[in-house]
Amino acid sequence: MRTKGCTALLLVALVATCYSQETDDEVTIETVEDTDIPYESPTPLDSSKVYFADHFDSPSAFDKTWVKSEAKKEGIEDEIAKYDGQWGIESPQKDGLKGDLGLVLKSKAKHSAISANLKRPFVFKDKPLIVQYEVLLQEGQECGGAYLKLLSDIRDTNNLKNFHDKTPYSIMFGPDKCGNDHKLHFIFNHKNPKNGSVEEKHCEKPKERLEESFADKLPHLYTLILRPDNTFEIQLDRKTVKSGSLLEDFSPAVNPPAEIEDPEDKKPEDWDEREKIPDPTAVKPGDWDEDAPAQIVDESQTIPDGWLENEPKLIQDPVAEKPTDWDTEMDGEWEAPLIENPLCADAPGCGPWEPPLVNNPAYKGKWRAPLIDNPNYKGKWRPRKIPNPHFFEDKQPFKMQTISAVGFELWSMSNNILFDNVIITEEVEVAEHWASATFDKKRQKIAIESDSVVQKLAKLTADYPILWAVYIIVLGIPVVFILYLCCKPSASQKQETEELAEAAMKKKTDEPAEAEDAAVPEEAKTAEVNEVEEEDKDSGKDDEDAEKNSNPDSDEDNEAVETNQVTEAGEGTRKRKVRKD
């Protein structure tokens, strides 16, 4: 059976291989070679809709556009107060497009700031604001930010060389991380219309996980869409991770509450906030013993047999010797160190024996009256509400302070942070076109280069299904060979098969049978004949009894019996007389 199964598998494999070879002969397979993705410095789809755009591919244009800060942070030592972090225009360390450069923060653990003026100020009126740029954390990020700021158009921002952490801004947007705290900032400064004060409003954190974008060392695209109807949308790699309203999704809220608690309202002295009180009518039971101990000595226990009460658990080591450098005046009298008493090793215990303690059934602890509902309960006290003297309602927080510049003001524990393809526009289509010409090509190149051999074969096979025939041929040959080795009969099996075939041939003729009989001893033949005769007698007796109890045979049955007897006699088999009654 095993030989037949192996033969069937072998035939199936051979048929599949032959069919694949015939099919393969009729088709020509073309090979696909990966090529570099072409890159050109992007140009905005509509320059009239753009307030700022820089791809950083021209170092000379960069020097004319961007200004490095020469300011100092306030309130810290001069050695670390300077904005002396280094910036450079470089290509990515890996997976970059040919000719594509970016703005790189070269320093770590330093204050770094750089900024550039917009082509024209953006006024928050009736046009949406779209801010988009790329960040590549080439060394990952331990602690620090990679966000940008949109600087407010006021007198303090006219000189970009004085750009520092206190420079007024309208919007701060971008990633930030320290430890396990991963953030994607969207902060805007809101001006109080009642008193003119400015307060930062922080967007709630996205529910999407951001950890991977800080650790994968891949370029990521950050997009902020801010609309005149006060709605906003934050995208990471073209996927929305947060959206909402300036009036609802920021802390502290843009508009203060209309009512507040009266700071001068005081809780009355007779105000009872207790929901439950001890029952004043309850009396301690007379048998309640507050002094009963929690545990008592178990009187039923006795000292175990063999307990060595007069032997201490620890004894001085008899073999210990005083160190030669021991100074009695300095170190005191020398005493040998203590060791466990060897006599206690085989005993239940040593030293004074004390019976164990058990829980005291009479123990009840301190008595306390049960609690009941407080009839004088008035609820939790809250100060009364009064109109908020600082209340205002700003229905258009979108109308922020006009912006006139963009900048990076950072401190990071990681260096070589690359920024690229910054664009500020009023049209979403313009930002999407800009990303298609830059970011999409980068990720496409990375995807192609990171494809494994299996992924590439899968894509190629999807385009050219005839490759399945090639796979069958290439993989089928070793499979057929292995099946052949597994199914090939061994020498002993082959010899056994030949012997069985030879024995079968001998039974077809009389001569080999006589030769077999000749080889059998006469005593064996006699015993065999006697055994056969005995079987015939028993068989005949059984047949005779069966025929007595059976119905009479018909003529056709008798004729069939006679015919059968003649046929059997012709074949040389043993004959037996059958009753015809």
Stockholm file with secondary structure:
# STOCKHOLM 1.0

chainA/1-581         MRTKGCTALLLVALVATCYSQETDDEVTIETVEDTDIPYESPTPLDSSKVYFADHFDSPSAFDKTWVKSEAKKEGIEDEIAKYDGQWGIESPQKDGLKGDLGLVLKSKAKHSAISANLKRPFVFKDKPLIVQYEVLLQEGQECGGAYLKLLSDIRDTNNLKNFHDKTPYSIMFGPDKCGNDHKLHFIFNHKNPKNGSVEEKHCEKPKERLEESFADKLPHLYTLILRPDNTFEIQLDRKTVKSGSLLEDFSPAVNPPAEIEDPEDKKPEDWDEREKIPDPTAVKPGDWDEDAPAQIVDESQTIPDGWLENEPKLIQDPVAEKPTDWDTEMDGEWEAPLIENPLCADAPGCGPWEPPLVNNPAYKGKWRAPLIDNPNYKGKWRPRKIPNPHFFEDKQPFKMQTISAVGFELWSMSNNILFDNVIITEEVEVAEHWASATFDKKRQKIAIESDSVVQKLAKLTADYPILWAVYIIVLGIPVVFILYLCCKPSASQKQETEELAEAAMKKKTDEPAEAEDAAVPEEAKTAEVNEVEEEDKDSGKDDEDAEKNSNPDSDEDNEAVETNQVTEAGEGTRKRKVRKD
#=GR chainA/1-581 SS CHHHHHHHHHHHHHHHHHHHHHHHHTCCCCCCCCCCCCCCCCCCSCGGGEEEEECCCCHHHHHHHEEECCCBCTTSCHHHHBCCCCEEEECCSSSCCTTCCEEEECCSSSEEEEEEEEEEEECCSSSCEEEEEEEEETTCCSEEECCEEEEESSGGGSCGGGCCTTSCEEEEEEEEEETTEEEEEEEEEEECTTTCCEEEEEECCCSSCCHHHHHSCCCEEEEEEECTTSEEEEEETTEEEEEEETTTSEESCSSCCSEEECTTCCCCTTCCCCSEEECTTCCCCTTCCTTCCSEEECTTCCCCTTCBTTSCSEEECTTCCCCTTCCHHHHCSCCCCEEECGGGTTSSCBSCCCCCEEECTTCCCSCCCCEEECTTCCCCCCCCEEECTTCCCCSCTTCCCCEEEEEEEEEBSSCCEEEEEEEEESCHHHHHHHHHHTHHHHHHHHHHHHCCHHHHHHHHHHHCTTHHHHHHHHHHHHHHHHHHHHHSCCHHHHHHHHHHHHHHHHHTSHHHHHHHHHTSCHHHHHHHHHHHHHHHHHHHHHHHHHHHHSCCCCHHHHHHHHHHHHHHHHTTCCCCCCCCC
#=GC SS_cons         CHHHHHHHHHHHHHHHHHHHHHHHHTCCCCCCCCCCCCCCCCCCSCGGGEEEEECCCCHHHHHHHEEECCCBCTTSCHHHHBCCCCEEEECCSSSCCTTCCEEEECCSSSEEEEEEEEEEEECCSSSCEEEEEEEEETTCCSEEECCEEEEESSGGGSCGGGCCTTSCEEEEEEEEEETTEEEEEEEEEEECTTTCCEEEEEECCCSSCCHHHHHSCCCEEEEEEECTTSEEEEEETTEEEEEEETTTSEESCSSCCSEEECTTCCCCTTCCCCSEEECTTCCCCTTCCTTCCSEEECTTCCCCTTCBTTSCSEEECTTCCCCTTCCHHHHCSCCCCEEECGGGTTSSCBSCCCCCEEECTTCCCSCCCCEEECTTCCCCCCCCEEECTTCCCCSCTTCCCCEEEEEEEEEBSSCCEEEEEEEEESCHHHHHHHHHHTHHHHHHHHHHHHCCHHHHHHHHHHHCTTHHHHHHHHHHHHHHHHHHHHHSCCHHHHHHHHHHHHHHHHHTSHHHHHHHHHTSCHHHHHHHHHHHHHHHHHHHHHHHHHHHHSCCCCHHHHHHHHHHHHHHHHTTCCCCCCCCC
//
